[in-house]
């Protein structure tokens, strides 16, 4: 892609072109060196237009109804005049590397809305279920005029805390079980939550959801707040009926008002940008390390010795690093 075509693509994205945005995210997700260079040039061109959205991470246990909630929530926001982008991260298969990528099917109504953009992205095995290039996809969506960016993560687990390095606030969806489910949740996930919402609070489960909300509210009080002066609210909602959806958005708006421009959110984004830089350094060094011919030549033999128990992993790593650094220094 030439400089001129990068400028043209950037102009199309600024104009809200959905195909241009999809193309740009595909470039950002590619591992090809030429695509990476094009994506970086494009992101540099669009950087001034980024950073103006609400960045929201949503997670929850399997079966909690994340996709149903996001669809109802997204449609509510569009009715309020917002433009919503959903970056739904799909788990990649550990065997074949493929992923389901079925989010547009699961959010059929939202995907048809002109002010919505849904992008399913495979995790590629990234820790925490957050796609490697989700940060770049957020930047591109912001440049295209989407003022609410939702990152739907794979599920709840210890490594799911990676979402905190991407977003302004974290919404944890829960089932009306309370009690046993609370015991089963990782404490770190609950500590990360800025807002908790008990979904499926309708019909026969409405009363159970109210009881669960009270249990969670009591439990959250025992944890240190993620932001001083912000005890995480615990709400109930139903993505099926729409009850409580407006209240969830109202709490998000209240959070933004309390920690908005120039406040804790700005500080958090600055730290996230620095973490992004270090992540890029780490991934670039690892890619070059693995691609180095002398390292590659030794890697199989040393790996076999490690598997056979002849050599410790630490010793093998030191030997490979010595080869890599020696070659880099010309020794």
Secondary structure per residue as TSV (DSSP state, phi and psi in degrees):
chain	resnum	aa	ss	phi	psi
A	1	X	-	360.0	132.2
A	2	X	-	-81.4	166.4
A	3	X	H	-58.3	-40.0
A	4	X	H	-61.7	-43.4
A	5	X	H	-70.2	-31.0
A	6	X	H	-61.4	-44.2
A	7	X	H	-63.5	-39.5
A	8	X	H	-64.2	-44.0
A	9	X	H	-64.2	-40.6
A	10	X	H	-61.0	-41.4
A	11	X	H	-64.3	-40.4
A	12	X	H	-63.9	-39.0
A	13	X	H	-66.8	-43.9
A	14	X	H	-59.6	-31.5
A	15	X	T	-81.8	3.0
A	16	X	T	85.6	17.5
A	17	X	-	-68.3	115.6
A	18	X	H	-69.9	-38.6
A	19	X	H	-66.0	-39.6
A	20	X	H	-63.8	-41.0
A	21	X	H	-64.0	-44.9
A	22	X	H	-61.7	-41.2
A	23	X	H	-63.3	-41.5
A	24	X	H	-65.2	-40.4
A	25	X	H	-67.7	-36.3
A	26	X	H	-61.4	-41.3
A	27	X	H	-61.2	-43.7
A	28	X	H	-65.4	-32.6
A	29	X	H	-82.6	-15.2
A	30	X	-	-70.4	147.7
A	31	X	-	-97.5	-1.9
A	32	X	-	-69.2	137.5
A	33	X	H	-60.4	-40.9
A	34	X	H	-68.4	-36.5
A	35	X	H	-67.6	-39.0
A	36	X	H	-61.8	-41.9
A	37	X	H	-63.9	-41.7
A	38	X	H	-65.2	-42.3
A	39	X	H	-63.3	-42.3
A	40	X	H	-65.3	-39.1
A	41	X	H	-64.8	-40.0
A	42	X	H	-66.4	-44.1
A	43	X	H	-63.7	-38.0
A	44	X	H	-63.0	-37.5
A	45	X	H	-66.3	-32.3
A	46	X	H	-101.5	-0.9
A	47	X	G	-57.3	-36.8
A	48	X	G	-65.5	-24.7
A	49	X	G	-88.0	-5.5
A	50	X	-	-93.3	168.2
A	51	X	S	91.2	8.5
A	52	X	-	-104.5	7.1
A	53	X	S	-99.1	169.8
A	54	X	E	-86.9	121.0
A	55	X	E	-103.8	113.3
A	56	X	E	-122.1	125.2
A	57	X	E	-97.4	136.0
A	58	X	E	-127.2	129.0
A	59	X	E	-141.0	173.1
A	60	X	E	170.8	165.6
A	61	X	-	-67.6	154.5
A	62	X	T	-55.4	136.0
A	63	X	T	88.9	-0.6
A	64	X	S	-76.0	-16.0
A	65	X	-	91.7	39.5
A	66	X	H	-59.3	-49.1
A	67	X	H	-65.3	-40.7
A	68	X	H	-63.6	-41.5
A	69	X	H	-64.0	-46.8
A	70	X	H	-62.4	-37.8
A	71	X	H	-63.8	-49.5
A	72	X	H	-62.7	-41.3
A	73	X	H	-65.6	-45.9
A	74	X	H	-62.3	-42.3
A	75	X	H	-65.1	-36.6
A	76	X	H	-63.1	-43.6
A	77	X	H	-65.2	-39.7
A	78	X	H	-62.8	-38.9
A	79	X	H	-62.6	-25.8
A	80	X	T	-88.0	3.3
A	81	X	T	96.2	10.2
A	82	X	-	-93.6	161.1
A	83	X	-	-112.2	128.7
A	84	X	E	-118.7	127.7
A	85	X	E	-113.0	133.3
A	86	X	E	-116.5	118.8
A	87	X	E	-104.4	95.4
A	88	X	E	-95.9	113.1
A	89	X	E	-89.2	119.9
A	90	X	E	-95.4	142.9
A	91	X	-	-71.9	129.9
A	92	X	B	-81.1	143.6
A	93	X	-	-67.2	132.2
A	94	X	T	-74.0	-18.9
A	95	X	T	-87.3	-56.3
A	96	X	T	-104.7	-10.1
A	97	X	-	83.4	-2.1
A	98	X	-	-82.5	169.5
A	99	X	B	-142.0	165.2
A	100	X	-	-72.5	-44.7
A	101	X	-	51.1	47.4
A	102	X	-	-107.8	19.9
A	103	X	H	-66.5	-32.2
A	104	X	H	-68.7	-26.8
A	105	X	H	-74.4	-39.6
A	106	X	H	-75.2	-20.2
A	107	X	T	-122.7	58.0
A	108	X	H	-61.4	-46.0
A	109	X	H	-66.1	-44.9
A	110	X	H	-64.7	-37.9
A	111	X	H	-65.5	-22.3
A	112	X	H	-87.4	-11.0
A	113	X	-	-73.2	135.3
A	114	X	T	-68.6	-23.6
A	115	X	T	-100.4	21.6
A	116	X	E	-125.9	150.6
A	117	X	E	-140.1	120.9
A	118	X	E	-114.5	126.6
A	119	X	E	-128.6	103.4
A	120	X	E	-77.8	134.1
A	121	X	E	-132.1	132.6
A	122	X	E	-71.0	145.4
A	123	X	-	-70.6	-28.2
A	124	X	T	64.2	25.0
A	125	X	T	79.5	9.8
A	126	X	-	-67.8	136.5
A	127	X	G	-57.8	133.0
A	128	X	G	89.3	1.8
A	129	X	G	71.7	14.4
A	130	X	-	-104.1	120.5
A	131	X	-	-57.1	144.2
A	132	X	T	-54.7	-38.3
A	133	X	T	-102.1	19.4
A	134	X	H	-60.3	-37.1
A	135	X	H	-58.3	-44.4
A	136	X	H	-68.6	-37.3
A	137	X	H	-62.8	-38.3
A	138	X	H	-62.0	-45.2
A	139	X	H	-57.7	-45.3
A	140	X	H	-65.8	-40.6
A	141	X	H	-65.4	-38.5
A	142	X	H	-63.5	-41.5
A	143	X	H	-64.2	-27.2
A	144	X	T	-82.4	0.9
A	145	X	T	98.1	7.1
A	146	X	-	-80.8	121.7
A	147	X	-	-99.9	-2.4
A	148	X	E	-130.9	118.4
A	149	X	E	-112.6	120.1
A	150	X	E	-108.3	126.6
A	151	X	E	-107.6	111.5
A	152	X	E	-93.0	119.0
A	153	X	-	-93.2	166.5
A	154	X	S	-63.1	-42.7
A	155	X	-	174.8	-171.8
A	156	X	-	-98.5	127.0
A	157	X	S	-162.9	172.9
A	158	X	G	-60.1	-38.9
A	159	X	G	-81.9	-2.6
A	160	X	G	-66.4	-12.9
A	161	X	G	-62.7	-10.5
A	162	X	G	-57.8	-24.0
A	163	X	G	-63.6	-26.3
A	164	X	G	-65.4	-19.9
A	165	X	G	-84.1	3.3
A	166	X	T	-117.3	-30.8
A	167	X	-	-120.8	169.8
A	168	X	S	-80.7	-40.1
A	169	X	E	-146.7	159.4
A	170	X	E	-121.6	123.4
A	171	X	E	-108.3	122.1
A	172	X	E	-104.9	119.9
A	173	X	E	-91.4	138.6
A	174	X	E	-132.9	159.0
A	175	X	-	-90.9	159.5
A	176	X	T	-74.3	32.5
A	177	X	T	-86.7	-45.5
A	178	X	-	61.2	-162.8
A	179	X	T	43.1	-97.3
A	180	X	H	-60.3	-40.3
A	181	X	H	-65.4	-38.8
A	182	X	H	-61.1	-39.7
A	183	X	H	-64.9	-34.6
A	184	X	H	-80.8	-18.1
A	185	X	S	-73.5	143.1
A	186	X	-	-69.3	133.5
A	187	X	H	-59.7	-38.0
A	188	X	H	-59.9	-34.5
A	189	X	H	-67.8	-45.1
A	190	X	H	-64.4	-38.4
A	191	X	H	-64.3	-29.9
A	192	X	H	-75.5	-23.1
A	193	X	-	-68.3	128.5
A	194	X	S	-90.1	-26.0
A	195	X	E	-142.9	137.6
A	196	X	E	-115.9	138.0
A	197	X	E	-133.8	126.4
A	198	X	E	-87.0	109.2
A	199	X	-	-85.4	169.6
A	200	X	-	65.1	31.3
A	201	X	-	-84.3	69.0
A	202	X	S	-147.2	161.9
A	203	X	G	56.6	-133.8
A	204	X	G	-67.7	-19.4
A	205	X	G	-90.8	-3.2
A	206	X	H	-61.7	-45.1
A	207	X	H	-66.9	-40.0
A	208	X	H	-63.9	-36.6
A	209	X	H	-64.1	-40.0
A	210	X	H	-62.8	-41.6
A	211	X	H	-66.2	-41.6
A	212	X	H	-62.6	-40.1
A	213	X	H	-61.0	-40.7
A	214	X	H	-65.2	-40.0
A	215	X	H	-64.8	-45.3
A	216	X	H	-65.2	-39.7
A	217	X	H	-61.0	-41.7
A	218	X	H	-65.6	-39.5
A	219	X	H	-68.2	-40.8
A	220	X	H	-64.5	-31.8
A	221	X	T	-62.8	-22.6
A	222	X	T	-84.3	-8.9
A	223	X	S	-101.6	148.6
A	224	X	-	-67.0	133.8
A	225	X	-	-69.0	145.8
A	226	X	S	-69.1	-29.3
A	227	X	B	-129.5	130.3
A	228	X	T	-61.3	130.8
A	229	X	T	84.0	9.5
A	230	X	B	-129.3	85.8
A	231	X	-	-70.9	122.3
A	232	X	-	-58.3	120.4
A	233	X	E	-70.6	148.4
A	234	X	E	-116.4	117.4
A	235	X	E	-115.1	166.5
A	236	X	E	-119.1	147.7
A	237	X	-	-156.4	167.0
A	238	X	-	-137.3	111.3
A	239	X	T	-66.5	-25.4
A	240	X	T	-69.3	-45.2
A	241	X	T	-99.8	-16.0
A	242	X	-	89.3	-4.4
A	243	X	T	-64.9	130.7
A	244	X	T	85.5	-8.3
A	245	X	H	-64.8	-44.6
A	246	X	H	-61.8	-36.2
A	247	X	H	-67.7	-35.5
A	248	X	H	-62.8	-45.0
A	249	X	H	-64.9	-36.3
A	250	X	H	-62.8	-37.7
A	251	X	H	-69.6	-36.3
A	252	X	H	-63.8	-43.6
A	253	X	H	-62.9	-38.1
A	254	X	H	-65.4	-39.4
A	255	X	H	-62.6	-45.4
A	256	X	H	-62.9	-37.7
A	257	X	H	-67.1	-36.6
A	258	X	H	-74.5	-35.3
A	259	X	H	-125.6	22.8
A	260	X	-	-72.4	-150.2
A	261	X	T	-47.4	128.2
A	262	X	T	83.3	-4.3
A	263	X	S	-108.3	-144.1
A	264	X	H	-63.2	-32.4
A	265	X	H	-66.1	-41.3
A	266	X	H	-62.6	-42.3
A	267	X	H	-63.3	-41.3
A	268	X	H	-64.3	-41.9
A	269	X	H	-65.2	-35.9
A	270	X	H	-63.6	-42.8
A	271	X	H	-65.3	-38.1
A	272	X	H	-64.5	-39.2
A	273	X	H	-63.5	-40.4
A	274	X	H	-67.4	-40.3
A	275	X	H	-62.7	-37.7
A	276	X	H	-59.8	-44.2
A	277	X	H	-58.8	-47.9
A	278	X	H	-66.0	-34.3
A	279	X	H	-63.8	-41.4
A	280	X	H	-64.7	-40.4
A	281	X	H	-60.1	-47.3
A	282	X	H	-60.6	-46.6
A	283	X	H	-69.9	-36.4
A	284	X	H	-66.7	-44.1
A	285	X	H	-63.3	-41.9
A	286	X	H	-64.3	-40.5
A	287	X	H	-64.1	-43.1
A	288	X	H	-68.1	-36.3
A	289	X	H	-61.0	-50.2
A	290	X	H	-67.1	-30.3
A	291	X	H	-84.5	-8.9
A	292	X	-	-66.4	127.7
A	293	X	H	-60.7	-39.9
A	294	X	H	-71.6	-35.4
A	295	X	H	-65.9	-46.6
A	296	X	H	-59.1	-35.8
A	297	X	H	-65.0	-36.2
A	298	X	H	-89.0	-21.5
A	299	X	H	-59.6	-45.6
A	300	X	H	-63.6	-46.9
A	301	X	H	-64.2	-44.6
A	302	X	H	-68.1	-37.5
A	303	X	H	-62.2	-39.8
A	304	X	H	-62.5	-39.6
A	305	X	H	-67.4	-36.9
A	306	X	H	-65.1	-46.0
A	307	X	H	-63.0	-34.2
A	308	X	H	-81.2	-7.0
A	309	X	T	80.3	13.9
A	310	X	S	-83.7	-29.9
A	311	X	S	-131.8	140.8
A	312	X	-	-76.3	150.2
A	313	X	H	-56.3	-37.9
A	314	X	H	-64.1	-42.4
A	315	X	H	-65.7	-40.7
A	316	X	H	-64.0	-42.3
A	317	X	H	-63.0	-42.5
A	318	X	H	-62.6	-40.3
A	319	X	H	-64.2	-42.5
A	320	X	H	-68.1	-40.6
A	321	X	H	-65.3	-37.6
A	322	X	H	-62.3	-40.8
A	323	X	H	-63.6	-46.2
A	324	X	H	-64.0	-48.8
A	325	X	H	-69.8	-34.6
A	326	X	H	-64.4	-41.4
A	327	X	H	-67.0	-38.1
A	328	X	H	-65.8	-32.4
A	329	X	T	-90.2	-1.3
A	330	X	T	76.2	24.7
A	331	X	-	-107.4	360.0
